[in-house]
Amino acid sequence: MIPFDFQPRTRIVFGPGVVNQLGDLAVELGAKRVLIVSDPGVIKAGHSQKGIDSLAAAGVESILFDGVQENPTTANVDAGIAVAKANDVQLIVGLGGGSAMDCAKGINFLLTNGGQMRDYWGVGKAHSAMLPMIAVPTTAGTGSETQSFALISDAETHVKMACGDPKASCKVALLDPELTVTQPQRVTALTGIDAIAHALETFVTRKRNSCSLAFSRGAWRMLASNFSTVLKDPTNLEARGGMQLGACFAGLAIENSMLGAAHALANPLTSTFGVVHGQAVAVMLPHVIRFNAEKVGDWYRELLQVDVPIDGFPSGDNPAALADFVKQLVAEADLATDLTSLGVTPDSTTQLGVDAAKQWTGSFNPREVDANSLKSLYDAAL
């Protein structure tokens, strides 16, 4: 029996068209002026305007901040704070992918608690109440809408800082699968693989518990069942909804059990070689599954018994089949399956291993990792 403390902090509203409820929800939260944090791509797709229109219909003024980039930095957060302060906002909306939602949380940390982003690196370092937030994800990937963490990169060192506090949890997550249909194919692939990694890693971490396992298992079934479909038929709203819910559930699993070595290995690839996060995770995850299976093979076998109604889902109980299946999904998504093709060289893996060993998520991996074992995983992926 594993004790746990599960505190649902985020109301989840799901369904086609629910973005139109944004204004009414803002009013429920007592807001008259709202900061919408978004990015140029989401704005161009017209999704930010849908949020603005809903807020306007409810009599709520909105201020749009579009200075979000992939892997948001402290510079993005600082720019957003200036806009928020100048307009005296009462609520923050993260409307976009994980980057927009994380940047919104970062803005909230500094707007309400002051200081610099590095002051909140870790857990529970916000001492004052934060503004209410609403998350409107336009991708199915990070699950940031149901997490209390913001991942913000230092603009100078490029180090990713995980800044978490229960106060940073969103009050509402609006999950509208219609907003995910316009994603470019590559974004669908990268975010989908990231969500799949979340489901698989949370299922085996040292902090896993009865609550997190329910979310991990549910996320795995929905994501594994629908990923290939959204790649082949991007307008399939049913599959898009399955991916969005799966990513959301995986986010809830992270909140209750954290992540593992695949994410620890991914971050140095991003900071050193510029490999985008989803691609970095995609390359490393099959190798981490094989590595972990020596200790937690029975747990992976449980996932092979989950009813995933698609052709090609592995039968039997060999954990290696799970690793092969993930690699197959990565290939189907037209993503790289090795590090060499991403420009990573053999002489870099020693330092990458050192950097990966410093990543917090590695401490939750079910099999202990250090710089040497992480280097070996990089070598295996070349």
TORTITI-850546 format. One record per residue (C-alpha): residue number from 1; x, y, z. Coordinates in steps of 0.25 Angstrom, whole numbers. Each point is the difference from the previous one (the first is absolute). Example, Ala and Ser with C-alpha at 12.3 -4.5 7.8 and 13.67 -1.06 7.14 Angstrom:
REM residues 2
+-----+-------+-------+-------+
|  nr |  east | north |    up |
+-----+-------+-------+-------+
|   1 |    49 |   -18 |    31 |
|   2 |     6 |    14 |    -2 |
+-----+-------+-------+-------+
This chain:
REM residues 382
+-----+-------+-------+-------+
|  nr |  east | north |    up |
+-----+-------+-------+-------+
|   1 |     0 |     0 |     0 |
|   2 |     6 |    13 |    -4 |
|   3 |    -5 |    13 |     7 |
|   4 |    -3 |    12 |    -9 |
|   5 |    -7 |    14 |     1 |
|   6 |    -8 |     3 |   -12 |
|   7 |    -6 |    14 |     0 |
|   8 |    -8 |     3 |   -13 |
|   9 |     2 |    15 |    -2 |
|  10 |    -4 |     1 |   -15 |
|  11 |   -14 |     0 |    -5 |
|  12 |     0 |    -7 |   -14 |
|  13 |   -10 |     4 |   -11 |
|  14 |     1 |    -9 |   -12 |
|  15 |    -7 |     0 |   -13 |
|  16 |    -1 |     6 |   -14 |
|  17 |    -3 |    15 |     1 |
|  18 |     3 |     2 |    14 |
|  19 |     9 |    11 |    -2 |
|  20 |   -12 |     9 |    -2 |
|  21 |    -2 |    -2 |    15 |
|  22 |    13 |     8 |     4 |
|  23 |    -8 |    13 |     2 |
|  24 |   -10 |    -6 |    10 |
|  25 |    11 |    -7 |     7 |
|  26 |     8 |    12 |     2 |
|  27 |   -12 |     7 |     5 |
|  28 |    -2 |   -11 |    10 |
|  29 |    14 |     2 |     5 |
|  30 |    -3 |    15 |     2 |
|  31 |     9 |     6 |   -11 |
|  32 |    -3 |    12 |    -8 |
|  33 |    14 |     1 |    -7 |
|  34 |     7 |   -12 |    -5 |
|  35 |    14 |    -2 |    -5 |
|  36 |     0 |   -10 |   -12 |
|  37 |    14 |    -7 |    -2 |
|  38 |     1 |    -6 |   -14 |
|  39 |    10 |    -2 |   -11 |
|  40 |     0 |     5 |   -14 |
|  41 |    -4 |   -13 |    -6 |
|  42 |   -12 |    -2 |     8 |
|  43 |    -4 |    15 |    -2 |
|  44 |     2 |    -2 |   -15 |
|  45 |    -9 |   -13 |     0 |
|  46 |   -11 |     9 |     6 |
|  47 |    -1 |    -7 |    14 |
|  48 |     4 |    12 |     8 |
|  49 |   -11 |     8 |    -6 |
|  50 |   -10 |   -10 |     4 |
|  51 |     4 |     2 |    14 |
|  52 |     0 |    15 |    -1 |
|  53 |   -14 |    -1 |    -6 |
|  54 |    -6 |    -8 |    11 |
|  55 |     6 |     9 |    10 |
|  56 |    -6 |    12 |    -7 |
|  57 |   -13 |    -6 |    -1 |
|  58 |     0 |    -2 |    16 |
|  59 |     4 |    15 |     2 |
|  60 |    15 |    -4 |     3 |
|  61 |    11 |     8 |    -5 |
|  62 |    12 |    -8 |    -6 |
|  63 |    15 |     4 |    -2 |
|  64 |     7 |    -9 |   -10 |
|  65 |    15 |    -3 |     3 |
|  66 |     6 |    -7 |   -12 |
|  67 |    15 |    -1 |     4 |
|  68 |     0 |   -15 |     3 |
|  69 |    11 |    -8 |    -7 |
|  70 |     2 |   -15 |     0 |
|  71 |     7 |    -4 |    13 |
|  72 |    -4 |    13 |     7 |
|  73 |    11 |     8 |     6 |
|  74 |     2 |     9 |    11 |
|  75 |     0 |    12 |   -10 |
|  76 |   -14 |    -4 |    -5 |
|  77 |    -5 |     0 |    15 |
|  78 |     6 |    13 |     3 |
|  79 |    -7 |     6 |   -13 |
|  80 |   -13 |    -6 |     4 |
|  81 |     1 |     6 |    14 |
|  82 |     2 |    14 |    -5 |
|  83 |   -13 |    -2 |    -8 |
|  84 |    -8 |    -6 |    12 |
|  85 |     5 |    12 |     9 |
|  86 |    -4 |    11 |   -10 |
|  87 |   -14 |    -6 |    -1 |
|  88 |    -3 |    -4 |    14 |
|  89 |    -5 |   -14 |    -4 |
|  90 |    -8 |    -8 |    10 |
|  91 |     1 |   -14 |    -8 |
|  92 |    10 |    -6 |    -9 |
|  93 |    -4 |    -9 |   -12 |
|  94 |    10 |    -9 |    -6 |
|  95 |    -5 |    -3 |   -14 |
|  96 |     9 |    -8 |    -8 |
|  97 |     9 |   -12 |     1 |
|  98 |     8 |    -3 |    12 |
|  99 |     9 |    11 |    -2 |
| 100 |   -11 |    10 |     1 |
| 101 |    -5 |    -6 |    13 |
| 102 |    13 |    -1 |     6 |
| 103 |     3 |    14 |    -3 |
| 104 |   -13 |     5 |     6 |
| 105 |     4 |    -8 |    13 |
| 106 |    13 |     7 |     0 |
| 107 |    -6 |    14 |    -2 |
| 108 |    -9 |    -4 |    12 |
| 109 |    11 |    -4 |     9 |
| 110 |     8 |    13 |    -2 |
| 111 |   -12 |     9 |    -1 |
| 112 |    -6 |    -4 |    14 |
| 113 |    13 |    -4 |     7 |
| 114 |    11 |     8 |    -6 |
| 115 |    14 |    -3 |    -2 |
| 116 |     6 |    -8 |   -11 |
| 117 |    -4 |   -13 |    -7 |
| 118 |    12 |    -8 |     6 |
| 119 |    -6 |     4 |    14 |
| 120 |   -11 |   -10 |    -2 |
| 121 |     9 |   -11 |    -6 |
| 122 |    -5 |   -12 |     8 |
| 123 |   -13 |    -3 |     7 |
| 124 |    -8 |     9 |    10 |
| 125 |     7 |    13 |    -1 |
| 126 |   -11 |    10 |    -2 |
| 127 |    -4 |     6 |    13 |
| 128 |   -12 |     9 |    -5 |
| 129 |   -13 |    -3 |    -7 |
| 130 |     1 |    -1 |   -15 |
| 131 |   -11 |     5 |   -10 |
| 132 |   -10 |   -10 |    -5 |
| 133 |     4 |    -6 |   -13 |
| 134 |    -8 |    -7 |   -11 |
| 135 |     7 |    -9 |   -10 |
| 136 |    -5 |    -2 |   -14 |
| 137 |    10 |   -10 |    -7 |
| 138 |     1 |     0 |   -15 |
| 139 |     9 |   -13 |     0 |
| 140 |    -1 |   -14 |     6 |
| 141 |    13 |    -1 |     6 |
| 142 |     6 |     6 |    13 |
| 143 |   -12 |    -1 |     9 |
| 144 |     4 |    13 |     6 |
| 145 |   -15 |     4 |     2 |
| 146 |    -1 |   -10 |    12 |
| 147 |    14 |     2 |     6 |
| 148 |     5 |    10 |    10 |
| 149 |    14 |     1 |    -7 |
| 150 |     5 |    10 |   -10 |
| 151 |    13 |    -4 |    -8 |
| 152 |     7 |    13 |    -3 |
| 153 |    14 |     1 |    -7 |
| 154 |    10 |     9 |     5 |
| 155 |     2 |    10 |   -11 |
| 156 |    15 |     1 |     2 |
| 157 |     4 |   -15 |     4 |
| 158 |   -11 |    -7 |    -7 |
| 159 |    -2 |    -9 |    12 |
| 160 |   -14 |    -4 |     2 |
| 161 |    -6 |     3 |    13 |
| 162 |   -12 |    -8 |     6 |
| 163 |    -7 |    10 |     9 |
| 164 |   -12 |    -6 |     7 |
| 165 |   -10 |     4 |    11 |
| 166 |   -14 |    -4 |     3 |
| 167 |    -4 |    14 |    -2 |
| 168 |     4 |     0 |   -14 |
| 169 |   -10 |   -10 |    -4 |
| 170 |   -11 |     5 |   -10 |
| 171 |   -14 |     2 |     6 |
| 172 |    -6 |    -6 |   -13 |
| 173 |     5 |    -8 |   -12 |
| 174 |    -8 |     2 |   -13 |
| 175 |     2 |   -11 |    -9 |
| 176 |    -6 |     3 |   -14 |
| 177 |     5 |   -11 |   -10 |
| 178 |    -4 |     9 |   -11 |
| 179 |    12 |     9 |     3 |
| 180 |     9 |   -11 |    -2 |
| 181 |    -4 |    -3 |   -14 |
| 182 |     8 |    11 |    -6 |
| 183 |    13 |    -5 |     5 |
| 184 |    11 |    -2 |   -10 |
| 185 |     3 |   -15 |    -2 |
| 186 |    14 |     1 |     7 |
| 187 |    -6 |     7 |    12 |
| 188 |   -10 |   -11 |     1 |
| 189 |    11 |   -10 |     0 |
| 190 |     9 |     7 |     9 |
| 191 |   -10 |     3 |    11 |
| 192 |    -7 |   -14 |    -2 |
| 193 |    13 |    -7 |     3 |
| 194 |     3 |     8 |    12 |
| 195 |   -14 |    -3 |     6 |
| 196 |     2 |   -15 |    -3 |
| 197 |    14 |     1 |     8 |
| 198 |    -8 |     7 |    11 |
| 199 |    -9 |   -12 |     1 |
| 200 |    11 |   -10 |     0 |
| 201 |    10 |     7 |     9 |
| 202 |   -11 |     3 |    11 |
| 203 |    -4 |   -14 |     0 |
| 204 |    13 |    -5 |     5 |
| 205 |     6 |    11 |     9 |
| 206 |     4 |    -1 |    14 |
| 207 |   -11 |     9 |     4 |
| 208 |   -11 |    -8 |    -7 |
| 209 |   -12 |    -3 |     8 |
| 210 |   -14 |    -5 |    -2 |
| 211 |    -5 |    14 |    -4 |
| 212 |    11 |     3 |   -10 |
| 213 |    -1 |   -14 |    -6 |
| 214 |   -15 |     2 |    -3 |
| 215 |     3 |    12 |    -8 |
| 216 |    13 |    -6 |    -7 |
| 217 |    -8 |   -12 |    -4 |
| 218 |   -11 |     8 |    -5 |
| 219 |     9 |     9 |    -8 |
| 220 |     8 |   -11 |    -6 |
| 221 |   -13 |    -7 |    -5 |
| 222 |    -5 |    13 |    -7 |
| 223 |    13 |     5 |    -5 |
| 224 |     5 |   -14 |    -6 |
| 225 |   -14 |    -2 |    -6 |
| 226 |    -1 |    14 |    -7 |
| 227 |    14 |     4 |    -3 |
| 228 |     1 |    -7 |   -14 |
| 229 |   -14 |     5 |    -4 |
| 230 |     3 |    15 |     2 |
| 231 |    12 |    -2 |    -8 |
| 232 |    -7 |    -6 |   -11 |
| 233 |   -13 |     7 |     1 |
| 234 |     3 |    14 |     7 |
| 235 |   -15 |     4 |    -1 |
| 236 |    -5 |   -12 |     8 |
| 237 |    -6 |     8 |    12 |
| 238 |    -3 |   -13 |     8 |
| 239 |    15 |    -4 |    -1 |
| 240 |     4 |    15 |     3 |
| 241 |    -9 |     0 |    12 |
| 242 |     6 |   -14 |     5 |
| 243 |    14 |     6 |    -2 |
| 244 |    -3 |    13 |     8 |
| 245 |    -7 |    -8 |    11 |
| 246 |    12 |    -9 |     1 |
| 247 |    10 |    11 |     1 |
| 248 |    -8 |     6 |    11 |
| 249 |    -1 |   -13 |     8 |
| 250 |    15 |    -2 |    -2 |
| 251 |     2 |    14 |     6 |
| 252 |    -8 |    -4 |    12 |
| 253 |     9 |   -12 |     1 |
| 254 |    12 |     9 |     0 |
| 255 |    -6 |     8 |    10 |
| 256 |    -1 |   -12 |     9 |
| 257 |    12 |    -8 |    -4 |
| 258 |    10 |     8 |    -7 |
| 259 |     9 |    -4 |   -12 |
| 260 |    12 |    -9 |    -3 |
| 261 |    13 |    -2 |    -8 |
| 262 |    -5 |     3 |   -14 |
| 263 |    -3 |    14 |     4 |
| 264 |    13 |     2 |     8 |
| 265 |     7 |    -5 |   -13 |
| 266 |    -8 |     9 |    -9 |
| 267 |     3 |    14 |     6 |
| 268 |    15 |     0 |    -2 |
| 269 |    -3 |    -4 |   -15 |
| 270 |    -8 |    13 |    -1 |
| 271 |     9 |     9 |     7 |
| 272 |    13 |    -5 |    -6 |
| 273 |    -5 |    -4 |   -14 |
| 274 |   -13 |     7 |    -2 |
| 275 |    -8 |   -13 |    -2 |
| 276 |   -14 |     4 |     3 |
| 277 |    -6 |    -7 |    12 |
| 278 |   -10 |    -9 |    -6 |
| 279 |    11 |    -5 |   -10 |
| 280 |    10 |    -2 |    11 |
| 281 |   -10 |    -8 |     9 |
| 282 |    -4 |    -8 |   -12 |
| 283 |    15 |    -5 |    -3 |
| 284 |     3 |    -3 |    15 |
| 285 |   -13 |    -7 |     5 |
| 286 |     1 |   -14 |    -7 |
| 287 |    14 |    -1 |     6 |
| 288 |    -4 |     4 |    14 |
| 289 |   -12 |   -10 |    -1 |
| 290 |    11 |   -11 |    -2 |
| 291 |     9 |     5 |    10 |
| 292 |   -11 |     1 |    11 |
| 293 |    -6 |   -14 |    -4 |
| 294 |    11 |    -7 |     7 |
| 295 |    -6 |     5 |    13 |
| 296 |   -15 |     3 |    -3 |
| 297 |    -3 |    -9 |   -12 |
| 298 |   -13 |    -5 |     7 |
| 299 |    -5 |    14 |     0 |
| 300 |     2 |     2 |   -15 |
| 301 |    -7 |   -13 |    -2 |
| 302 |   -12 |     5 |     7 |
| 303 |     0 |    11 |   -11 |
| 304 |     1 |   -10 |   -11 |
| 305 |   -13 |    -6 |     6 |
| 306 |    -8 |    13 |    -1 |
| 307 |   -11 |    -1 |   -11 |
| 308 |     5 |     9 |   -11 |
| 309 |    -9 |    -3 |   -12 |
| 310 |    10 |     3 |   -12 |
| 311 |     7 |    -9 |   -10 |
| 312 |    15 |    -3 |     4 |
| 313 |    -1 |     2 |    15 |
| 314 |     9 |   -11 |     5 |
| 315 |    -5 |   -13 |     6 |
| 316 |     7 |    -8 |    10 |
| 317 |     7 |     5 |    13 |
| 318 |    14 |     4 |    -5 |
| 319 |     4 |    14 |     5 |
| 320 |     9 |     1 |   -12 |
| 321 |   -12 |     0 |    -9 |
| 322 |    -5 |    12 |     7 |
| 323 |    13 |     7 |    -3 |
| 324 |    -1 |    -5 |   -15 |
| 325 |   -15 |     5 |    -1 |
| 326 |     5 |    14 |     5 |
| 327 |    11 |     1 |   -10 |
| 328 |   -10 |    -4 |   -11 |
| 329 |    -9 |    11 |     4 |
| 330 |    11 |    10 |     0 |
| 331 |     4 |    -5 |   -15 |
| 332 |   -15 |     1 |    -4 |
| 333 |     0 |    14 |     5 |
| 334 |    12 |     3 |    -9 |
| 335 |     9 |     3 |    11 |
| 336 |    15 |    -4 |     2 |
| 337 |     2 |   -13 |     7 |
| 338 |    15 |     2 |     3 |
| 339 |     9 |    11 |     5 |
| 340 |    10 |     0 |   -11 |
| 341 |   -10 |     5 |   -10 |
| 342 |    -2 |    12 |    10 |
| 343 |    14 |     4 |    -1 |
| 344 |     4 |    -6 |    14 |
| 345 |    14 |    -5 |    -1 |
| 346 |     7 |   -12 |     8 |
| 347 |    10 |    10 |     7 |
| 348 |   -12 |     8 |     6 |
| 349 |    -7 |   -11 |     8 |
| 350 |     9 |     0 |    12 |
| 351 |    -3 |    15 |     3 |
| 352 |   -15 |    -3 |    -4 |
| 353 |     0 |   -11 |    11 |
| 354 |     6 |    10 |    10 |
| 355 |   -11 |    10 |    -3 |
| 356 |   -11 |   -10 |     0 |
| 357 |     4 |    -5 |    13 |
| 358 |    -3 |    14 |     6 |
| 359 |   -14 |     0 |    -5 |
| 360 |   -11 |    -2 |    11 |
| 361 |    -9 |    -9 |    -7 |
| 362 |    11 |   -11 |    -1 |
| 363 |    -1 |    -1 |    15 |
| 364 |   -14 |    -6 |    -1 |
| 365 |     4 |   -11 |   -11 |
| 366 |    -3 |   -14 |     6 |
| 367 |    14 |    -5 |    -3 |
| 368 |    11 |     9 |     5 |
| 369 |     8 |     8 |   -10 |
| 370 |    13 |     8 |     1 |
| 371 |     9 |     7 |   -10 |
| 372 |     6 |   -13 |    -5 |
| 373 |   -13 |    -8 |    -2 |
| 374 |    -6 |    13 |    -7 |
| 375 |    12 |     0 |    -9 |
| 376 |    -2 |   -14 |    -4 |
| 377 |   -15 |     3 |    -4 |
| 378 |     5 |    11 |    -9 |
| 379 |    10 |    -9 |    -6 |
| 380 |   -11 |   -10 |    -2 |
| 381 |    -8 |    10 |    -8 |
| 382 |    11 |     5 |    -9 |
+-----+-------+-------+-------+
